[in-house]
Amino acid sequence: MKRVAFFSAPALALALSLFVASANAQPLPPPPLPPTPAGAPKPTPGTATSDADDAKTGPTEDVPWYFPAASERFVPPAKPKPKPHVPSALSLSTDFHFFGAPISGSATEIRVHGGIPWISGHVGALMHAGPTLYVIGLNVGRWTGITIAGQGTGHELKLLFPNFDLRALSDIKESVIVAVGTGITGLRYCASCGAGGTKASFPLKVELRGPTITRWIPIAVNDSDNGLASVTSYGFALDMGVYF
């Protein structure tokens, strides 16, 4: 019995010291809450949230428990689609006119054109048996057409639409003529035109338009008809130029 008491006394003393230490121990402080983003509701310690509440919002990188609403998410503005390039053109044309009654003969007209496919202006000169006539005018639909081969390859062949050609001619002395005409159709070959309406380097075009029909109407100057009569001509035109 004395031997059992000898071993029990140290054990009782150790148990008593552990009990006293645990009674006097201070509780550990709770871990600090993560920072709350601006505009987000501050969490209340001890308040639990359900899975359904968490599903309404999504986690953020800084605060795993915070799920921003759709209205709080940044959506970058959509980039505007680039507008297709509308080509401008500059070309040099030579028109060959063959006159019918009451005047017979031919004339050559050289013009410089500039504009966009639907409308363009031009200046030039008409050489014929009489004095040279200087030309200024307007052309509607000169470079319009439909691609019939090589669509989007940069080497296109187009069938031209009819155009409306209005011009005034004068020798700057006494002759004034108004000419109204059209080119029924034609073909245009374009090299390096660009795919999908985009701008390309060194876009060249060559076209043949015909038949052309033009009505030449003299305008009286100083109460004189200048010895001219209205006449119709038929012919064709060659055109070479660039897009830019």
C-alpha positions as CSV (number, residue, x, y, z in Angstrom):
1,M,0.0,0.0,0.0
2,K,2.8,2.4,0.8
3,R,4.3,1.8,-2.7
4,V,1.0,2.6,-4.5
5,A,0.8,5.9,-2.6
6,F,4.4,6.7,-3.6
7,F,3.5,6.5,-7.3
8,S,0.1,8.2,-7.0
9,A,1.3,11.4,-5.3
10,P,3.3,12.7,-8.3
11,A,0.4,11.9,-10.7
12,L,-2.1,13.8,-8.5
13,A,0.2,16.8,-8.3
14,L,0.6,16.9,-12.2
15,A,-3.1,16.6,-12.8
16,L,-3.8,19.4,-10.3
17,S,-1.3,21.7,-12.0
18,L,-2.8,21.1,-15.4
19,F,-6.3,21.9,-14.1
20,V,-5.2,25.2,-12.6
21,A,-3.4,26.2,-15.8
22,S,-6.4,25.5,-18.0
23,A,-8.7,27.4,-15.7
24,N,-6.4,30.5,-15.8
25,A,-5.8,30.4,-19.7
26,Q,-7.1,33.3,-21.8
27,P,-9.2,32.4,-24.9
28,L,-7.5,33.0,-28.4
29,P,-8.7,36.1,-30.3
30,P,-10.8,35.4,-33.5
31,P,-8.9,35.7,-36.8
32,P,-9.2,39.2,-38.5
33,L,-11.9,39.6,-41.1
34,P,-10.7,40.1,-44.7
35,P,-11.1,43.6,-46.2
36,T,-14.5,44.5,-47.6
37,P,-14.6,46.0,-51.1
38,A,-16.2,49.4,-51.6
39,G,-19.9,49.2,-51.9
40,A,-20.1,45.6,-50.5
41,P,-22.2,44.9,-47.4
42,K,-20.0,44.4,-44.3
43,P,-20.3,41.0,-42.8
44,T,-21.6,40.7,-39.2
45,P,-19.4,38.4,-37.1
46,G,-21.3,35.3,-36.2
47,T,-23.9,35.7,-39.0
48,A,-24.0,32.7,-41.3
49,T,-25.0,32.8,-44.9
50,S,-26.8,30.1,-46.8
51,D,-25.5,28.4,-49.9
52,A,-28.5,30.1,-51.8
53,D,-27.2,33.5,-50.8
54,D,-23.7,32.7,-51.9
55,A,-25.0,31.5,-55.3
56,K,-26.6,34.9,-56.0
57,T,-23.2,36.5,-56.1
58,G,-19.8,35.3,-57.2
59,P,-16.4,35.3,-55.4
60,T,-13.8,37.9,-56.0
61,E,-10.1,37.6,-56.1
62,D,-9.5,39.5,-52.8
63,V,-12.5,38.4,-50.9
64,P,-13.4,34.7,-51.5
65,W,-16.8,35.0,-49.8
66,Y,-18.0,38.0,-51.8
67,F,-19.8,37.5,-55.1
68,P,-20.4,40.8,-57.0
69,A,-23.8,41.3,-58.5
70,A,-24.1,41.6,-62.3
71,S,-24.6,45.4,-62.0
72,E,-21.3,45.7,-60.2
73,R,-19.2,43.8,-62.7
74,F,-17.2,45.9,-65.2
75,V,-18.2,45.1,-68.8
76,P,-15.8,46.7,-71.3
77,P,-17.6,48.6,-74.1
78,A,-17.8,46.7,-77.4
79,K,-15.4,47.8,-80.0
80,P,-17.0,49.5,-83.0
81,K,-16.7,47.5,-86.2
82,P,-14.4,49.1,-88.7
83,K,-16.2,50.7,-91.6
84,P,-15.5,49.2,-95.0
85,H,-13.1,51.3,-97.1
86,V,-14.9,53.2,-99.8
87,P,-12.4,53.7,-102.6
88,S,-11.8,57.0,-104.4
89,A,-10.4,56.9,-107.9
90,L,-8.4,58.9,-110.3
91,S,-8.3,58.0,-113.9
92,L,-7.5,59.1,-117.4
93,S,-10.0,58.2,-120.1
94,T,-10.1,58.4,-123.9
95,D,-13.5,58.4,-125.6
96,F,-13.9,57.8,-129.3
97,H,-17.0,59.4,-130.8
98,F,-18.4,58.6,-134.3
99,F,-21.0,61.1,-135.4
100,G,-24.1,60.5,-137.5
101,A,-26.2,62.8,-139.7
102,P,-26.4,65.7,-140.2
103,I,-22.7,65.7,-139.3
104,S,-20.3,62.9,-140.3
105,G,-16.9,62.3,-138.9
106,S,-15.2,61.4,-135.6
107,A,-13.7,63.0,-132.5
108,T,-11.5,62.0,-129.7
109,E,-12.1,63.2,-126.1
110,I,-9.5,63.0,-123.4
111,R,-10.6,63.5,-119.7
112,V,-9.3,63.2,-116.2
113,H,-11.8,61.8,-113.7
114,G,-11.8,62.0,-109.9
115,G,-14.3,60.9,-107.3
116,I,-16.0,57.9,-105.7
117,P,-17.7,55.0,-107.5
118,W,-21.2,56.6,-107.5
119,I,-20.2,60.2,-108.5
120,S,-17.2,61.9,-110.0
121,G,-16.2,65.0,-111.8
122,H,-14.0,65.4,-114.9
123,V,-12.1,68.0,-117.0
124,G,-10.6,67.5,-120.4
125,A,-10.7,68.4,-124.1
126,L,-12.4,67.3,-127.3
127,M,-10.3,67.2,-130.5
128,H,-12.2,67.2,-133.8
129,A,-12.0,68.8,-137.2
130,G,-12.9,72.2,-135.8
131,P,-11.4,74.1,-132.9
132,T,-10.6,72.2,-129.7
133,L,-13.4,72.2,-127.2
134,Y,-12.6,72.2,-123.4
135,V,-14.7,70.0,-121.3
136,I,-16.0,70.0,-117.7
137,G,-18.7,67.7,-116.4
138,L,-20.2,65.3,-113.9
139,N,-20.6,61.5,-114.1
140,V,-22.9,59.4,-112.1
141,G,-22.2,55.7,-111.6
142,R,-19.0,55.7,-113.7
143,W,-17.2,53.1,-111.6
144,T,-20.1,51.0,-110.4
145,G,-20.5,47.4,-111.3
146,I,-20.8,43.8,-110.1
147,T,-17.9,41.4,-109.7
148,I,-18.1,38.4,-112.0
149,A,-14.7,36.8,-111.4
150,G,-12.0,36.9,-108.7
151,Q,-14.2,38.1,-105.8
152,G,-12.0,38.8,-102.8
153,T,-8.8,37.7,-104.5
154,G,-7.4,41.2,-105.3
155,H,-7.7,40.5,-109.0
156,E,-11.3,41.2,-110.0
157,L,-13.2,41.4,-113.2
158,K,-16.4,43.5,-113.0
159,L,-19.3,44.0,-115.3
160,L,-20.1,47.7,-115.4
161,F,-23.5,49.3,-114.8
162,P,-24.9,52.0,-117.1
163,N,-23.7,55.5,-116.2
164,F,-25.0,59.0,-116.8
165,D,-22.5,61.5,-118.3
166,L,-23.2,65.2,-118.3
167,R,-20.7,67.7,-119.7
168,A,-20.4,71.2,-121.0
169,L,-17.9,72.1,-123.8
170,S,-16.6,75.4,-125.1
171,D,-13.8,76.8,-127.2
172,I,-13.9,79.9,-124.9
173,K,-14.8,82.1,-127.8
174,E,-18.2,81.4,-129.3
175,S,-19.1,77.7,-129.2
176,V,-20.9,76.3,-126.2
177,I,-22.3,72.7,-126.3
178,V,-24.0,70.6,-123.7
179,A,-23.5,66.8,-124.1
180,V,-25.7,64.2,-122.4
181,G,-24.6,60.6,-122.7
182,T,-24.3,57.1,-121.2
183,G,-22.1,54.1,-121.4
184,I,-24.4,51.0,-121.6
185,T,-22.0,48.6,-120.0
186,G,-18.4,47.5,-120.0
187,L,-15.7,45.4,-118.3
188,R,-13.2,46.5,-115.7
189,Y,-10.1,44.6,-114.5
190,C,-8.7,45.6,-111.2
191,A,-5.3,44.4,-109.8
192,S,-4.5,44.6,-106.1
193,C,-7.9,45.8,-105.3
194,G,-7.9,44.3,-101.8
195,A,-10.2,41.7,-100.3
196,G,-13.4,42.4,-98.4
197,G,-13.5,46.1,-99.3
198,T,-10.1,46.8,-97.6
199,K,-7.6,49.3,-98.9
200,A,-4.7,47.7,-100.8
201,S,-1.4,48.9,-102.1
202,F,-1.1,50.1,-105.7
203,P,-4.7,49.2,-106.8
204,L,-4.8,49.6,-110.6
205,K,-7.8,49.4,-112.9
206,V,-8.3,49.2,-116.6
207,E,-11.7,49.3,-118.2
208,L,-13.4,49.2,-121.6
209,R,-16.9,50.8,-121.7
210,G,-19.2,50.6,-124.6
211,P,-21.2,51.2,-126.5
212,T,-21.4,54.9,-125.5
213,I,-24.2,57.1,-126.8
214,T,-24.0,60.9,-126.6
215,R,-26.3,63.6,-127.6
216,W,-24.5,66.9,-128.4
217,I,-26.8,70.0,-128.1
218,P,-25.4,73.4,-129.2
219,I,-26.3,76.5,-127.1
220,A,-26.9,79.8,-128.9
221,V,-24.4,82.5,-128.1
222,N,-24.9,86.1,-129.1
223,D,-28.3,85.2,-130.7
224,S,-26.4,82.9,-133.1
225,D,-26.6,79.1,-133.5
226,N,-22.9,79.1,-134.4
227,G,-23.6,76.9,-137.4
228,L,-24.0,73.9,-135.2
229,A,-26.8,71.3,-135.1
230,S,-27.8,68.7,-132.5
231,V,-26.2,65.4,-133.3
232,T,-25.8,62.0,-131.8
233,S,-22.6,60.0,-131.6
234,Y,-21.8,56.4,-130.9
235,G,-18.5,55.0,-129.7
236,F,-16.6,53.4,-126.8
237,A,-14.2,54.5,-124.1
238,L,-10.9,53.3,-122.6
239,D,-10.1,54.1,-119.0
240,M,-7.0,53.6,-116.8
241,G,-6.5,54.7,-113.3
242,V,-5.8,54.0,-109.6
243,Y,-7.9,53.6,-106.4
244,F,-6.8,55.2,-103.2
